[in-house]
């Protein structure tokens, strides 16, 4: 009797053991992740490096062409990012005509952006070594939110100056295709290297060797280098931008009342012309110029 019970008990254990040793439920095989049409292969280290844009700013040839239909004195277009400098530049036979006229030859107390009448404004190869553009500051408190070149006083702020290293100034290109949005060789990028206050004793607007005898030609390399050096010594900030006498510079000039209601004080922003294949930066490397020359 007991033998039968023991035999039955052992048989039951054997059955349970066999059933417990069955195969585990197989996990579904992992699916290999294939790149879809929207998934790019991982880039190499070289591809991961972000390529900075070359020195090709926006094209303004279309705006210039349209504007010249109303006024052939319009010779170019000036733009600075994030401030209200974005308009046509005119040039007359003297520096008085557009002081109280806008670019459409209408009376305007704030005038226009006008290039010095001595400047040669053609292509980048033929244009003057020192291209000078004037604009009004119509506020006795140098209000940087005012009209025309009052906006240049934004460059007295270190953080703004750091994040706005460039000026875009394009000269009319009669050979640019009318339907093209691509940059012309006359769509130029200029890198700022000095922002400063000065009196008119500093002849930073010199264009020709002798304004009384323009036939003598443009300023010499030595004269240009003197302007560059003095501008750097007066600059509110020290810009890590090399400039030589072989560069061409852009000079933006306006009045300033920082030192009282004087008629001999100016605020100036200077920049050098970049070659088309130079690489642009997002942030300028600048520091306060604690030893700058000041207006007396």
ABEGO torsion letter per residue (X at the ends): XAAAAAAAAAAAAAAAAAAAABBBBBBBBBBBBBBBAABBBBBBAAAABBBBBBBBBBBAAAAAAAAAAABAABABBBBBBGBBBBBBBBBBABAAAAAABBAAGBBBAAEBBBBBAABBBBBAAABBABBBBBBBBABAAGBAABBEAAAAAAAABAAAAAABABBBBBBBBAABBAABABBBAABBBBBBABBBBBBAABBAABABABAABAAAEBBBAAAAAAAAAAAAAABABBBBBBBBAABBBBBBBBBBAAAEBBAABBBBBBBBBBBAABBBBABBBBBBBAABBBBX
